Amino acid sequence: MSDDERGYFVSYPILIPKGTLCDRVTRDIDLGKEFLKKGDLKSAETAFIRGQHFLKHLAPHEQEPYEIQIRVQLAGIKLHQGGYKEAEEDFTAVLGDMGTKFNNRERNAIKRWIATSLLRQGQYEQAAILFSSLLEIISAQDPDNLTAEIPIRRDLAFASACQGYYQQALRHMNTAHDCLGQILTNLNASSESLPRDETGEPLPFELDEAIARQISAGDEVQKNELRKSLYLRGLYAKRDQLYLTESKIHSMWGDFEAALQKSEIALRGMAKRWGSGHIKTLECASYHSLFLALNSRVLEAEPACSLTLVETQRRLGPRHPQTLETLGHLVSILLFNARLVEAGDTAKSLAKTTESLLTADHPQTHLSRYRVAETLIAVGDYVSAEVELQGIITDATRVYGAYHRDTLMYRSRLALAKFHIGKIQEAEDLAIHVLQEQQKIYTISKSDETMVYSTSEQVGHHGSVKTLAEYQETLNDLLVSINSNSDDLRIHPYLLQTLRTIALIAEGSDDLGDLALRTFQALWERNKFSLNETSMFTLGSEYDLALAYRIGAKGPDDARPLEIAVEHLRHVHQKCYSILGPEHPGTVSARREFITGRCILGQWEPSLDLSGKDDPDHVPEGLIDPDKELLDKINWGRLEAESRHIVYMHEISGGKNHPETFRSLLWLLTVRVHLRMEKGIDETLRKGLPRFRHASVRRERFVESLVLERKFALAMSGLGDKYDAKALQILYNASRAIRELPETKHGELRERIEALKTDIDDQRNALFIKVSRDREALEAELRLRIERAEEEGSYDDAAAHQAELWSLLASLDDHDNPRTLDAQIKLHEFQLSSAEYDVRIIGLRAMRELTRKYAKALTTGQTQRVEEAMKRRMRDGIRPGKRSSLVPSDQSTNPAVVTLVEL
């Protein structure tokens, strides 16, 4: 709370009549103000209410000056406690009740409080209008009152920035600084005798004792010195507030370095003046921790924000708006640190609390819900993010309009969610539409500082939305301005965010790869200029650019784009490693892509061996064309170990079903296929396939899950009959998932899904012909292996081979074919004969499920076999009601168990 927020009515003592009760009320008011200076809102409120109680015993003409002052202070406390609307109503009532005893300065002070209440409610336009009218009134009535002008210009600057008027905001902030500088210069020149600290600022007084001592002494010189000192220190407090507001404005247009610098100045001043536990210091500390994260100092940001949150909760309570704001900053920092589960849980809780406290239409509520959507996108829950963003957009459109900068930001993020879901055309249309409107909003006339901006429909785009191909010429002009390396406020972070989505869409198009590459290049250059080379945002742009180069390469022989991609990835990996740490998902993903690029070029280097898991001895003989490989056997072993470690790191940080974990699994499978590591391939299939088919993955990333299954099948093609049969089964399951999809689900994706089904079926048919041609030989070989395992009494091995036979027949003849059912019954008979209790349980349950699912397809003989097998096992001690884990820890590698679970 700044000095200008601690009580305005400095002329009251000459208006208040004397007397015992009057003295008591005066003492309560003074005590309340002292509590406010310390940020103790609850104690201050108690003091003012007690003073209000004594007013009842005064005559009506004696009450008025006291009553107005107490009502103003109580309304101010209500404002700082988060009761924005109630405070506005109370201030408005006070303004209407002020009599003729109050001068224009005092009335204007109340009007500024009303404007501040509107600002806190998110009514930026109305607040800006009232602040502007106050400046005009002060200029006409009291042109020399620069002190009153400073906080008004500060808050007007913030209101302007919240609407997107950044140039106007800068102008108001500069004027406020000039006013303050002028006052300080004049006062410092006339106050040379005041004791000062090393920075030249007046030393603090013990206010209560000093005032009492000097007033009783009656020394007018000392009293004047005291007044000057207090006034000067109040001005320095105003300067701290200016720096804090300025830091917020800088962050709004993406100048995170300047935001951090200004917040550091403000935080030092506030901590010195008010202490680290004051509510204004805590607000500044909260923003400072966020700006640390935005400047890639995430390891410092999280503990700083956590400590600030604990102290803010202690001082203001868990439901105060400032506490919730700090909690929102912590969510953002957790996202930067890739603490996705914590960020998601915190964001959801925060959104519910904020909406219940501040209403659904408050900007802070929209922002908290937006953070929920951000966490959903971060974990790959794209459908849920789409639903959340659509709800936010509906509310924001109703409150601000469809073309407000925040509404457009939410729509831009919605386009990204749609892209990840697979709604490419919808994402393209929405992203282009948003970009067109953002270009209108962030437009600055170079000859005039007036921002061409409006939240009304007149700014809105009413023509038809162009396709990305038609929009290329406009995009090219925009890319030129982005590459101009000038401090142009038109190049706003929100606009760059939309451009990235457009580049991702273009990257997936056969005809727009060059546009994607140029856009990623421009984004990287802009972030390097406006932020720095090692900013998280710059490194993210460089990562996108590297992948665009690699995707744009014509193949392994097109070495130059691949070499450029690898060098970019090397730089990203090195910087992420040093800034974010080796375990951060960004570092791990950059490492995976760097290794991939080096392998495509057929190169390896010892510097990649960071996991400590080198194990060249496990590499099997018979690498594919070993004489043609630039990577030797030992390095391929290191490569497999590193790829395994990358999967593990992604599982730890993002979870087993995270999109990056899936990409790492696909790369690991590719490496193991190249090495012909049968056990490794089987292990990767057992890990990956159930995850792709998980209910949450199918719901949130249906297209992606099918594409991954198809890629798994493609990776195994050419490995031989055994894996051809596995690939055929994978493709069969993917095709069946599409066939069984209800018509009501994923309606917008139908065209994309049908095209994917066609590709899967074409691949399946080609593989079916190949497997069918070799079917007899493969089936005979499998039956021979089964017979040998039976003769040796190894029922677990027999079950594993029988599972392969069943998979082959199911992929060729379908599941309800008599021969397929025969093979399945035989598999379960082997399982019922296993020495392992849990395997027998699995076999028994599978038998029961088989009779339920294929009751009509089973022949009489097959039904009798199933019943006899079940009775035999039940006689031996297994009861259907007994419970046991499907795959216990000691049986997780049993081939009979894992094969059945996979199928």
N, C-alpha and C positions, 0 to 999 in steps of 0.2 A: 504494500500500500504506500504510495508516494505521499510526499508532504502535502500536495494539493488535494489529497483525498482524506485528510485527517481533520477537517473542520474548517469552514470558510468564514465564519462570522467573527472576524477579528475585532469588529467594532462593537460587539455585544456588551462588553463590560461597562461602557458608558451609558448603555440603555437600560441595564438591569437595575431595579431599585434595590436599596440596601435593606438589610434586616436579617434576622437569624435564619428564617426559612430560606430566604434568597441565598444566603451564604451556603447553606446546606446543598441547595440545588446546584449552585455554582461549583461546589467541591465535587459533586457527583459528575457533572459535565466534564470538568477538568480531568477527573480520574478516568472517565471513559475515553477521553482523547489520549491519555497516556497509554492506556491499554491498546488503543488502535495503533499507536506508534510502534508498539511491540508486536503487532499482528495478532493479539489475543482477542479475537472477535467475541467469544462467549463472555469473557469477563467484562469487556466493554459494553456489551448488550445489557448485562446485569446492572452495571452502574447507571446507564441511561434510563433503564426502566425504573430503577429506584428513584432517580431524580424526577422522573415523570410522576411517580406516586406522590412526592411532596408538593407538586404543583397544585394538587387539589385543594391545599390549605391556603393558597394565595388568592388575592383578589383578582378578578378577571383581567383588569388592565395590567396587573403585574405578571400574569401568566404568559402573555403572547410571545415575547422574545425568547423566553425559555422554551416554550412549547414547540415553536417552529424549529429552533436549533436541535432539540432532542429528536423531533420527528425526522429531520433531515439525517441525523446521525444513525438512527435506527433503520431508515430506508437504505442508507449506504451499507450498513452491516448486512442487511437482507440481500443486497446486490452481491456482496462478496461471499455470501453463503450459498449463492446459486439461485436465489429467488428473483430471476431477472424480470419476469412479467410483473410480479407483485411490487418490486422496487419501482418499476416505471410508474405503476398506478399510484404508489405512495408519493413519489416525487411530484407527479402531476397534481395531486391533491394539495400538497404543500404549496406549490406555485400559485394555485388558485386561492389559497387562504392567506397568502402574505399580504399584510396591510401596508399602509403608507409609510410606516417606519423603516421599511427596508429599501435600500438603494439599488441602483441598476446592477452594480457588481454582484450583489447578493442574489438578485433574480437571475442574472446570467449564469451564476454558479449552479443554480438549480436546473436551468435549461441544459447545461452541459451534462449533469447527472442523468437527465432524461435521455439525452442522445447516447450516453454511454450504456444505459440500460438497453436501448434499441440495438446498439452494436453487439452487446453480449447475446442478444436473442437471435442474431444472425440477420437482422433487418438492415443490411448494409446501406442500401440506397436511401432509406428514410433517415438513418443516422447521419449519413454524409450531407444530406440536405440541411438537417438541423445544425450540424457543425459549421457548415458554410454560412448559414444565416447568422450564427453567433459571431463569426469573424467579422461579418459586415456590421453588425450592431456594435461590437467593440471598437471597430475602426471609426465609426461615427460618434459614439458616445465617450469613448475613453481611449484615444489613439496612443497614449503613452503607457498603457497597461500591458506591456510586453509579457509580464509574468503570466497573466491569464491566457494569453494567446498561445503559449508554448504547449500546454496539454491539449488544447483544442486542435492545433495543427497536427500534433502527434496522432491523436485518435482519428482525425480526418484522413491522414495519410494511410492508416491501417484500413479504414473503411474503403478508401479508394482502391487499395491493393486487393482487398477481398473481392472487389468487383472486376478486377483486371486492369484498373487504371494505374499501371506501374509508373509511368512517367509523371503523372500528377502526384502520386505518392512520394516519389523522390523529391519533387519540387516542394511539397509541404514539409517533408523532413528537413530539407536544407534550410528552409525559412525558419523552422523551429530552432535548429542549431544556431543560426545567425542571431536570432532573438536572444537566446540563452548566452551566447558568446558576448554580445553587446552588454547585457546586464552584468555578467561576471567581470568584464573588463572595467566597467565603471565602479562597481563595488569594491573590487580588489584594490583599485587605485586609492580609494578613500578608506580602506581598512587595513593599512599596512601594519598597524600595531597589534592585530589579532594574532594569538599563538597559532601556529600552523604545523602540519606534519610534513614529511619529506616530499609529498606531492604538491605542496602549496595549499592544501585544503585546511580550513579552520579546524582546530582540535575540538572534539565533542565535549559538551558540558554534562555534568550530572544535573539534569534539568530541574528536578524538584528542589534539591538543596540549593542550587545556584540561584534560582529565581527567588526563593524565600530569603536567602542571605542578602542578595543585592537589593531587593525591594525594601527590606527592613533597614538596610544601611542608608537608603535614600540617596545613593551616589548616582546621579543622572549620567555621568560619563560611563560608568561601568554598565549601567542598564542599557545604554545605547550600544556599547560594544557587544553586550550579550545579544541584543536584538539583531545586530548585523551578523553575528556569528551564526545564530539560528537560521536567519534568512539565507545566508550563503550556503549553509549545509543543506537547506531545503532545495536550493537551486542545483547543487551537485546531485541530489537525489533525482531531480527532474532529468538531469543529463543521463543518469543510469537508465531511467525509463525510456528515454529517447533511443538509447543504444539497443535496448531489448526489443522495442518495436521495430527498429530498423533491421535487426537481425531476422525477425519474422518475415519482413517484407522481402529481404534478400533471398530467403529460402523459398518464397513463393515463386520467384521466377528462375530458380535453379542455381543461384550464385551461392553455393553451399560454403565455400571458403570464406567469403565475406560475412555470411551469417554466423559462422563459428567465431570469427575475429570479433565481431560486434558483441556477441553474447559473452565472450570471455571478458571484455572490458566491463560490460554491465554486471556480470557476476562478481568480479573483484570489488567493484564499487558498492554493490548491495551488501555483500558479506561484511565489508568494512563498516558500513554505516548502520546496518540493522542486525547483523549477525546471520549465521548460516541457517538458522531455524526459522527466520521470518518468512511469512507466506509469500511475499514478493520475491525474496531470494530463492525460495523453493521453486516458484514458477520459472524463474530464470534458469535455475539449475536443471530443471526438466527439459527445457528447450535446448540448453547447452549439450546435454547428453544425446539428444536426438541429432543435433548438428555434428557431434563427434561421429556418430554412425554414418551420417550422410557424407562425411569426409573420409569414410573407410576406416575409421578408428573404432571398429566395432568391439574390439576386446576391452577398450577403455569404457565404451558407452554403456554396456550392460550393467556392470557393477555400480557405475555412477547413477544411472537411472533407478536401479533397485533401491539404493540408499535414499535417494530423493523421494521415492514412492513411500517407503516406510515412514519417513519423517512427515510427509504430507498427510498420510493417513492418521498419524498420531495427532497432528495439529488440527486437521480439518474434518477428519472422519472418512470412512470408506466411500461415502456416497456424494461427497462434495464434487462439483464440476471440475475443480482444479485437480483433485485426486484422480478423477476419471480421465482427464486430459493426460496426466502423467502416465497412467496405465496404458492409454493409447500409444504414447511414445514408446513404452516398453514393448508393446506388441510389434511395432515397426522394427525396433532393435532386435527382437527375437527372430523376426523374419530375416533380417540381414545376417544374423548369426546362424541361420538355418535350424533354429530350434522350433521345428514346425508344429509338433504336437502341443508344446506349451503355448506357442503363439495362437494356435487355433482355439484351444480351450479358453485362453484369456480373452481373446477377441469376442467369442460368443457370449461369455459372461458380461463383458463390458458393454456390448450392444444392448443386451436386455436391461441392464441397470441404467444406461444412459437414456434409453427410450422411456423408461418408467419415470425418470427424474426430470428430463428436459422436454418431453413430448416427442412424437414421431417426426415432427416437422423441423426440429432444431438442426442447424448445420452440424453440430457435434454428434448428433444421433446418426445422421447420414454418413459422417466420416467413420464412426465406429462400425457401422454396418458394412461400409466399404472395406474396412480392414478385415472383416470376416470373409468377404469375397476374395480378398488378396490371399488370405491363408488357404482358402479352398483351391485357388489356382495353383498355389505353391505346392500343395500335396497331390495335385492331379485330379481333384474332384470337380471337373469342369462343368458338368451338368448342374450340380448344386450351386456353383459359382454363378452360372447363367441365371438361375432362378433368383438368387439373392440380388444380383445386379439389376435384373428387370424390376424387382420391387423397389429398389433404391431409385431407379430412374423414374418410375411412376410418381413417387413422392416428391423427388426433386423437381420434376417438371411442373407439378402442381404448385409448388412453393416458389420456385425461381423462374420457371419457363424452360422450354426445350433447348434454348440456345445459350443458357448461362454457362460460364466456364466450367463449373463443377458438374453440371448435368452432362456436358460434353465429355468430361473426363470419365464419368461413369460409363457413358456409351462407348467410349474408346476401349475401355477394359472389357466391356461386353463383347465387342468385336473380337478381342483376343480369345475370350472363352469360347466363342462360337467356332473360331478357327481350330482350336485344339479338339473340340468335339467332333469336327469334321464337316460343319456347315459352312463350307468354303464360300459359296456364293453369298450367303447372308452376311458373313464376316466381311467380305469384300465390299458389298454395297454399304454396309454400316460404316466401315472404316473410311471410305472415300467421302461419304456424306459428312462425317464428323470432321475430317481434315479440311473440307471446304469451309465449314463454319468456323473452325479454329483459325483459319487464315484470315477470315473477316474480323474476328475478335481481336487477334493479336496483330493489328495493323497500326503502325505509327507514322504520322506525317513528319518527315525530316525537318520541314520548315516551321512546324508548329508543334508544341508539346502536348497537343490535345489528342487523347486516345480516341480513335473511332470505335466506340464500343456501346453496346446496348444489350440488355437482357430481354428486350421485347421481341415480338414476332417480326418487326421490320428488318432485323438482321437475318432472319431465317432464310434458308434456302428453299425456294419453291419450285425450282425446275427439276427435271429428271436427273437422276444420279447416273453419272457416266460409269462405264466399265473401266477396269484398271488399264486395259489396253488403250482406251480412248483418253484416259486421264494422264497418259505418259508425258505429254508436252508440258502440262501444268506442273507435274512432278519434277520435270527436268529444271524448270525455272526455280522451283523451290530448293532443289538440291544445290543450285548455283549460289543462292543466297545463304544457304547453310554453310557452304564451303568458303564464304567470304572472310571468315575469321574476324568478325567485328562484333562489338558489344551491341547487338541488335536485339531488342526485347521481343521482336516478332518470333524469334527462335526460342519458343517457350518449351519447357520440359514436357508439358502435356501434348504439345504438337509433335515433339520427337517420339513420344510414346506411341502415338497413332501411326507415325511413319514406320516405326519398327514393325507393327502389326501388318501394315501394307507390304513391307519387304518380305516378311515371312510368307505371306500369301503368294507373292510373286515368285519366291524361291521354289515353291511347289509346282509352278507352271512351266510347261515345256518351252513357252515362247517368251517368258519374262525374266529369265535367269539373269540377263545382263542388267535389267532394271533393279533387281534385288541386290546384285553385287554393288552397283553404284550407290544405292540407298544406304546399305550397310557401311560403305566406305565414307559417305558423307556424315553419317551419325557418329562414326568413330572420330573423324576429324573434328567435328563440332564439340564433342565431349572432351577431346584432348585440349581444345582451345579454351572452352568455358570452365572446365573443371581442372583436371590435370591428367597426366599419362597413367597414373596409378590409382585413379578413382575407381570404385567398384563399377560405376556406370560406364566409365571408359573401357575398362577391362571386359565388361559384358558386351559392349559394342564390338570390340576387337574379336571376341570369341565368335559372335555372330558372323563377322566378316570372314574369319578363317574357315568356318563351315561352309559359307557361300562359295569361297574359292574351291574348296574340296569337292563340293557338289557340282560345281560348274566344270570341273575337269572332265575331259573326254574319256578318261580311263587311266590305268597305271602308266601308259606310255606318254600321257600328257603331263610331263614332269613339272613344268614351270608353275602352273597354278597350285600343284600339290606342294611344291617347295615353299611357295609364299604362305600357303595355309599352315605348314609345319612351323615356319618361323614365327608366325603370329601366335600359334598355340604354345610354342616354347616360351614366348614372352609372357603370355597370359598365365601359364602354369607357374613360372618363376615368381611373378608378382603376387599371385594369389597365395602361393606357398608362404611368402614372407609376410604378407599383410593379413591374410585370413587364417593362416595355419594349414598344416598338411591334411587335417581331417575335415576341413570345410568341404561341403558338396561341390562348390564351385571349383575348388582346387582339384578335387578328385575327377570331376567331369573333364576339366581341361587336360588332366593327365591322361585320361582314357583316349580322348580325341588326338592328343599329341602322339601317343603310342600307335594309335590306328594309322595316322598319317605316315609315321616312320615306317610302319610295316608295309603300307601300300607302296612306298618307295623302295622297300626291301632293305632298310637300314636299321641299325640298332646302335645304341651307345650305352656305356656303363652308367652314365648319370641317371638313367631311368630306374636303376635298381635301388629303390628307396624302401620297399616293403620289408626287406629282411627275410624274404621267403624264397630265395633262390634254391631251386632243387632240380638241377639238371638230370639227376639220375632217374627221375621218373619218366623221362621222355622216351616214348616207344621207338622201336626200330621202324624203318619204312616210311620216312617222311615223303611227301609227294614230291617227286622229282628233286631229290636232294642236291643233285649236281647243279640245278638251275637256281637254287635258292641262295640269295646273298646273306640270309641269316643262317648261321650254323646251328647245330643241334643244341649246344649249350644255351645260346641266346634264345632259341625258341622255348627252351625250358624256363628261362627267366621271364619271357613274355607271358607264358601261361600262368606262372606264379603271380606276376604283377596283375594280370587280368582277374585272377581269383581274388586278390587282395582288394581290387577296386570294387568288385561286386560286394564284398564284405563291408567295405566302408560306406557304400551307398545304402546297404541294408541297415546299418547302424544309424545313419543320420536321417535318412528319408523314409525308412520303412521298406518292407519287403515288396510292397506293391507300388512304390513310387515310380513315375515314368523314367527317371534316371537309372534306377535299379534295373528296370526292364532293358534299357539300352545297354547297360553293362553286361547283363546276362546274355543278350544277343551277341555281343562282341566276344564274350568268353566261349560261347558255343562255336562261333566261327573259328577261333583259335584251336579249340579242341578237335573240331572236325578236320582242320588242316593237319593236325598232328595224328589223326586217326586214334585218338584216345577213347576207346570204347567205354571204359568205366566213367571217364570224365563226361563224355557225351550223354550217357544215361543219367548221370547225376544232374546235369544241367537241364535235361528234359523233365526230370522229376521235380526240380525246383520251379522251372518256368511255367510249364503247361497248367498246373493247378492254379497258379497265381493269375494267369491270363484269363482263366475261366471263373475266377472268384466273382461272387454276385456283385460286390461293390465296384469291381473293375468293369464288369459288363455294363453296369448301370451308368457309370460316369464316363467311361472311355470305350464304348462298344466297338467303334471302328478301329481304334488303335489296338485293342486286344486281338481282333481278327487279323489285322495286318501283321502283328507280331507272331501269331501262330503260323501264318503263311510263310513268314521269313524263317522261322524255325524249320519248317518243312523244306524250304528251298536250300537252307544251309546244309541239310543232310543228303540232298540229291547227289548221286554219283558215288556214295560210299559203299554201295553194295546192296544185295537183296534184303538183308536184315533191316537196314535203315530206310530203304525204299518203302518197305512195308510200314515202318513206323511213320514215315512222312505221309504215306497214304492215309493212315489212321488219323493223323493230326488234321489233314485237309478234310477228311470226312466229318470230323467233329466240328470244324469251323463252318462247313457248309450246313450241317444240321442245326447249328446255333442260329444261323440266319433263317432257315426254313421254319424253325419253331418260334421265331420272334413274333409276338402278337402284332396285328396290324396297327393297334393303337399306340405302340411304342416306337419312338424314334421316327415319327412320321416325316419330319423335315429331312431326315437322312436317307429316306427310302432310295432315292436315285443313286446316291453314293454307295449304299449297302448292296444294291442290286448289281452295280458295276463290279464291286469287290467280289460278290458271289460268282459272277461270271468268270473273273480271273482265277478264283480258287477252283471252280469246277473245271476250267480248261487245264489247269495244272494237275488237278486230280485225275482227269481223264487220260492225260499223257502218261502220268505215272502208273495209272491202272493198266494201260496197255503193256508197259514195260514189265510191271510185276506179274501180270497175267502170263506173259510169255515165259517167264522164269518160274512160274508158280509151282509146277510139278516138282522141279528140282529142289526149290526152296522148301516146299512142304515135306518132301521126302527126307531132306537133311534134318529138319526140325523133329520129325517123328523118330528118326534114328537116334538123335540126341536124347529124346525123351525115354526111349527104350533102354539106352545105356544107363541113364540116371536111375531108372526103376530097378534094373538089375543090380546096381550098386547100392540100392536102398537109400539113395539121396533124393528124398521127396521134395526138398526145397529147390534143388536144381531142376528137378523134373517139372515142378510148378512154374519156374521161371521160363523154361523152354516152352511149356504148354501155353503160357501167357502170350509168348511171341506168336505161336501158331494160331491162337484165338484172335489176336490182333490182325494177323494176315487174312484169315478167313472172313472176319467181320468187315474189313476194308474192301474185300473183293465180293463177298456174297451177302453182306448186310447181317445185322445182328440176329434176326429171327429165322435165318436159314437153318434147316435141320443140322447141317454139318457144323455150322458155327455154334449152335446150341450144344451139340455133342462135345465140341472142343471146350466150351465153357464149363459144362458139367464135369468133364475130366479134370479141368483145372481146379475146380472146387473140391473134387475128390482127393487130389494131391494135397491140397491145403488141409483137409480134414485128417490127413495121415501125417501131418507135420509133427515133429517133436516139440514144436513151440506152441504153448498154450494160446497165445494171442493170434497166431496164424490160424489155428483151428477155429477160434471164435470168428475170425474174418470169413473163413470158408463157410461156416454154418450160417452166418448172416447173409452171405452172398447166395447160398442155396435158397434160403427163404425168399430173398428178393427176386431170384430167378423164377420161382414158381408163381410169384405174384405178377411179375411184369410180362412173362411170356407164357402164361397159363394156356392160352389158346393155341400157341405154336408148338408146344411140347407134344411129342408122341406119347403113347401109352407106356412104351418101354422106357423112354427118358424120364417120365414122371415116376415110374417105379424105382429107377436107379437113384433119383434124388431122394425119394422117401426112405429107401433102404440106407443110403449113406447117412442121412440125418439121424435115423433111429440108431444106427450102429454107433455113431459118435455120442449120442445122448446116453446110450447104455454104458459107454466108457467114462462117463463122468461130466460131460459138458451139458449145461442146462441153458436153454435159450434166454432165461431171465437174468443170467449172470452178466455183470458189466465188466468191461476191460477196455483199456485204451486201444484204439485201432492200430496205432503204430507206436509201441513203447520205445523208450530211448535205446534200450539194448537191442531192439529189432529194427531200428530205423534204416539199416542197410541190408536187411534180409531181402534178397531179390524177389521172393514170392510176395512179400508184403508191398514193397515199393512199386512193383509192376502193377499189382492190382489197384493200389491207390491211384497211380497215374492214369490207368484206364477208366 
